[in-house]
Amino acid sequence: MKPIRVYLVNDNRLLRESVKRLFDATSDIGLVGTAATAATAIEDLSSVSPHIVLLQCNRSEGGYSCALQRVKARFSRIKVLMLGMSDDEEDFFTAIRYGATGYLLRDASTDDVLEAVRSLHRNEAVIPKSLSLALVELAAGVRA
């Protein structure tokens, strides 16, 4: 079985190195690249062909929605997992609208990250339980 190919975008070097070590310890997930900025990632994604991009961007790049839009505009088939996100419903809805297929909160564990990557690879969405009712209500038209 070929490993799930993952690319990480995060401006925190410690987090990038930690995620690399996490994935190196698994046989089914491989980190094919990292970048501190979305701009750098956009340049790399064509050459490394990841299945999933883990994305957490800083405000200096226009925030995560700008970076997410840029990734999805160029690479629509790549699934995007938002990392370290807030539990604010509007942030969550914005990420979903711009193409995120997964959303992990700041308190996610390493096991949560591994399971989220595997779930996305199985074509399953990753939604925090604390935000799932808000999404259902939005889809049902109960929430504006």
Short mmCIF file of the C-alpha atoms (twelve columns), coordinates in Angstrom:
data_MODEL
# 
_entry.id   MODEL 
# 
loop_
_atom_site.group_PDB 
_atom_site.id 
_atom_site.type_symbol 
_atom_site.label_atom_id 
_atom_site.label_alt_id 
_atom_site.label_comp_id 
_atom_site.label_asym_id 
_atom_site.label_seq_id 
_atom_site.Cartn_x 
_atom_site.Cartn_y 
_atom_site.Cartn_z 
_atom_site.pdbx_PDB_model_num 
ATOM 1   C CA . MET A 1   0.000   0.000  0.000  1 
ATOM 2   C CA . LYS A 2   1.374   3.408  -0.966 1 
ATOM 3   C CA . PRO A 3   1.595   6.001  1.809  1 
ATOM 4   C CA . ILE A 4   -0.819  8.912  1.962  1 
ATOM 5   C CA . ARG A 5   1.110   11.875 0.596  1 
ATOM 6   C CA . VAL A 6   0.839   14.940 2.852  1 
ATOM 7   C CA . TYR A 7   2.193   18.473 2.525  1 
ATOM 8   C CA . LEU A 8   2.318   20.833 5.535  1 
ATOM 9   C CA . VAL A 9   1.997   24.621 5.429  1 
ATOM 10  C CA . ASN A 10  2.761   26.272 8.751  1 
ATOM 11  C CA . ASP A 11  5.007   29.154 9.737  1 
ATOM 12  C CA . ASN A 12  6.063   27.434 12.970 1 
ATOM 13  C CA . ARG A 13  9.291   25.488 12.392 1 
ATOM 14  C CA . LEU A 14  8.866   23.452 15.565 1 
ATOM 15  C CA . LEU A 15  5.419   22.309 14.470 1 
ATOM 16  C CA . ARG A 16  6.690   21.413 10.976 1 
ATOM 17  C CA . GLU A 17  9.506   19.320 12.458 1 
ATOM 18  C CA . SER A 18  7.148   17.683 14.962 1 
ATOM 19  C CA . VAL A 19  4.650   16.713 12.274 1 
ATOM 20  C CA . LYS A 20  7.496   15.271 10.195 1 
ATOM 21  C CA . ARG A 21  8.546   13.091 13.131 1 
ATOM 22  C CA . LEU A 22  4.945   12.057 13.719 1 
ATOM 23  C CA . PHE A 23  4.495   10.936 10.118 1 
ATOM 24  C CA . ASP A 24  7.944   9.310  9.989  1 
ATOM 25  C CA . ALA A 25  6.741   7.034  12.793 1 
ATOM 26  C CA . THR A 26  3.839   5.755  10.669 1 
ATOM 27  C CA . SER A 27  3.969   3.468  7.685  1 
ATOM 28  C CA . ASP A 28  0.833   4.732  5.949  1 
ATOM 29  C CA . ILE A 29  1.460   8.510  5.892  1 
ATOM 30  C CA . GLY A 30  4.396   10.290 4.298  1 
ATOM 31  C CA . LEU A 31  5.277   13.961 4.506  1 
ATOM 32  C CA . VAL A 32  6.276   14.971 0.971  1 
ATOM 33  C CA . GLY A 33  7.062   18.593 1.752  1 
ATOM 34  C CA . THR A 34  6.687   21.557 4.051  1 
ATOM 35  C CA . ALA A 35  6.505   25.303 3.662  1 
ATOM 36  C CA . ALA A 36  6.338   28.250 6.001  1 
ATOM 37  C CA . THR A 37  4.046   30.174 3.638  1 
ATOM 38  C CA . ALA A 38  1.238   29.416 1.240  1 
ATOM 39  C CA . ALA A 39  3.129   31.196 -1.541 1 
ATOM 40  C CA . THR A 40  6.032   28.765 -1.196 1 
ATOM 41  C CA . ALA A 41  3.639   25.831 -0.978 1 
ATOM 42  C CA . ILE A 42  1.885   26.812 -4.212 1 
ATOM 43  C CA . GLU A 43  5.239   26.621 -5.999 1 
ATOM 44  C CA . ASP A 44  5.967   23.145 -4.554 1 
ATOM 45  C CA . LEU A 45  2.616   21.380 -4.820 1 
ATOM 46  C CA . SER A 46  2.823   20.551 -8.516 1 
ATOM 47  C CA . SER A 47  6.108   18.731 -8.114 1 
ATOM 48  C CA . VAL A 48  5.286   16.690 -5.008 1 
ATOM 49  C CA . SER A 49  1.630   15.785 -5.810 1 
ATOM 50  C CA . PRO A 50  0.230   15.412 -2.292 1 
ATOM 51  C CA . HIS A 51  -3.148  13.871 -1.559 1 
ATOM 52  C CA . ILE A 52  -3.683  16.203 1.397  1 
ATOM 53  C CA . VAL A 53  -2.426  19.625 2.446  1 
ATOM 54  C CA . LEU A 54  -2.342  20.462 6.148  1 
ATOM 55  C CA . LEU A 55  -2.825  24.204 6.299  1 
ATOM 56  C CA . GLN A 56  -2.432  26.803 8.995  1 
ATOM 57  C CA . CYS A 57  -1.447  30.234 7.757  1 
ATOM 58  C CA . ASN A 58  -0.576  33.430 9.489  1 
ATOM 59  C CA . ARG A 59  -2.445  36.713 9.106  1 
ATOM 60  C CA . SER A 60  0.408   38.322 7.139  1 
ATOM 61  C CA . GLU A 61  -0.577  36.190 4.138  1 
ATOM 62  C CA . GLY A 62  -4.154  37.409 4.256  1 
ATOM 63  C CA . GLY A 63  -5.282  34.749 6.692  1 
ATOM 64  C CA . TYR A 64  -6.161  31.126 6.161  1 
ATOM 65  C CA . SER A 65  -9.096  31.822 3.825  1 
ATOM 66  C CA . CYS A 66  -6.814  33.556 1.317  1 
ATOM 67  C CA . ALA A 67  -4.287  30.717 1.439  1 
ATOM 68  C CA . LEU A 68  -7.028  28.099 1.221  1 
ATOM 69  C CA . GLN A 69  -8.546  29.819 -1.808 1 
ATOM 70  C CA . ARG A 70  -5.162  29.931 -3.522 1 
ATOM 71  C CA . VAL A 71  -4.468  26.243 -2.927 1 
ATOM 72  C CA . LYS A 72  -7.940  25.127 -4.046 1 
ATOM 73  C CA . ALA A 73  -7.906  27.407 -7.113 1 
ATOM 74  C CA . ARG A 74  -4.715  25.791 -8.427 1 
ATOM 75  C CA . PHE A 75  -5.144  22.259 -7.040 1 
ATOM 76  C CA . SER A 76  -8.861  21.538 -6.738 1 
ATOM 77  C CA . ARG A 77  -8.403  17.785 -6.224 1 
ATOM 78  C CA . ILE A 78  -6.116  18.130 -3.220 1 
ATOM 79  C CA . LYS A 79  -7.953  17.790 0.066  1 
ATOM 80  C CA . VAL A 80  -7.182  20.468 2.639  1 
ATOM 81  C CA . LEU A 81  -7.132  19.880 6.385  1 
ATOM 82  C CA . MET A 82  -7.153  23.078 8.404  1 
ATOM 83  C CA . LEU A 83  -4.962  22.773 11.521 1 
ATOM 84  C CA . GLY A 84  -5.080  24.568 14.855 1 
ATOM 85  C CA . MET A 85  -8.307  26.371 14.152 1 
ATOM 86  C CA . SER A 86  -10.679 28.216 16.467 1 
ATOM 87  C CA . ASP A 87  -14.094 26.901 17.421 1 
ATOM 88  C CA . ASP A 88  -15.700 30.057 16.041 1 
ATOM 89  C CA . GLU A 89  -18.587 29.009 13.790 1 
ATOM 90  C CA . GLU A 90  -17.942 31.745 11.222 1 
ATOM 91  C CA . ASP A 91  -14.292 30.712 10.867 1 
ATOM 92  C CA . PHE A 92  -15.459 27.131 10.386 1 
ATOM 93  C CA . PHE A 93  -18.098 28.064 7.790  1 
ATOM 94  C CA . THR A 94  -15.585 30.210 5.912  1 
ATOM 95  C CA . ALA A 95  -13.122 27.325 5.723  1 
ATOM 96  C CA . ILE A 96  -15.826 24.978 4.430  1 
ATOM 97  C CA . ARG A 97  -17.017 27.526 1.858  1 
ATOM 98  C CA . TYR A 98  -13.476 27.968 0.549  1 
ATOM 99  C CA . GLY A 99  -12.913 24.260 0.117  1 
ATOM 100 C CA . ALA A 100 -11.569 22.755 3.334  1 
ATOM 101 C CA . THR A 101 -12.544 19.116 3.713  1 
ATOM 102 C CA . GLY A 102 -11.208 18.857 7.236  1 
ATOM 103 C CA . TYR A 103 -11.039 21.176 10.229 1 
ATOM 104 C CA . LEU A 104 -9.115  20.466 13.425 1 
ATOM 105 C CA . LEU A 105 -9.297  22.681 16.494 1 
ATOM 106 C CA . ARG A 106 -6.317  24.010 18.439 1 
ATOM 107 C CA . ASP A 107 -6.635  21.296 21.060 1 
ATOM 108 C CA . ALA A 108 -6.307  18.413 18.565 1 
ATOM 109 C CA . SER A 109 -3.936  15.629 19.560 1 
ATOM 110 C CA . THR A 110 -1.396  13.841 17.401 1 
ATOM 111 C CA . ASP A 111 -3.831  10.924 17.199 1 
ATOM 112 C CA . ASP A 112 -6.505  13.342 15.958 1 
ATOM 113 C CA . VAL A 113 -4.165  14.542 13.206 1 
ATOM 114 C CA . LEU A 114 -3.332  10.999 12.096 1 
ATOM 115 C CA . GLU A 115 -6.978  9.943  12.083 1 
ATOM 116 C CA . ALA A 116 -8.012  13.106 10.219 1 
ATOM 117 C CA . VAL A 117 -5.457  12.446 7.462  1 
ATOM 118 C CA . ARG A 118 -6.624  8.852  7.144  1 
ATOM 119 C CA . SER A 119 -10.280 9.921  7.116  1 
ATOM 120 C CA . LEU A 120 -9.738  12.492 4.379  1 
ATOM 121 C CA . HIS A 121 -7.886  9.899  2.338  1 
ATOM 122 C CA . ARG A 122 -10.985 7.662  2.652  1 
ATOM 123 C CA . ASN A 123 -13.055 10.583 1.292  1 
ATOM 124 C CA . GLU A 124 -14.592 11.371 4.674  1 
ATOM 125 C CA . ALA A 125 -14.956 14.925 5.941  1 
ATOM 126 C CA . VAL A 126 -13.372 15.825 9.266  1 
ATOM 127 C CA . ILE A 127 -15.580 18.064 11.382 1 
ATOM 128 C CA . PRO A 128 -15.243 18.755 15.099 1 
ATOM 129 C CA . LYS A 129 -18.222 17.400 16.999 1 
ATOM 130 C CA . SER A 130 -18.639 20.775 18.674 1 
ATOM 131 C CA . LEU A 131 -19.311 22.379 15.264 1 
ATOM 132 C CA . SER A 132 -21.280 19.612 13.556 1 
ATOM 133 C CA . LEU A 133 -24.702 20.778 14.769 1 
ATOM 134 C CA . ALA A 134 -24.044 24.276 13.428 1 
ATOM 135 C CA . LEU A 135 -23.218 22.787 10.014 1 
ATOM 136 C CA . VAL A 136 -26.360 20.634 10.027 1 
ATOM 137 C CA . GLU A 137 -28.503 23.641 10.967 1 
ATOM 138 C CA . LEU A 138 -26.907 25.723 8.209  1 
ATOM 139 C CA . ALA A 139 -27.530 22.990 5.624  1 
ATOM 140 C CA . ALA A 140 -31.137 22.606 6.820  1 
ATOM 141 C CA . GLY A 141 -31.733 26.323 6.486  1 
ATOM 142 C CA . VAL A 142 -32.418 26.735 10.181 1 
ATOM 143 C CA . ARG A 143 -29.357 28.953 10.620 1 
ATOM 144 C CA . ALA A 144 -28.601 32.012 8.517  1 
# 
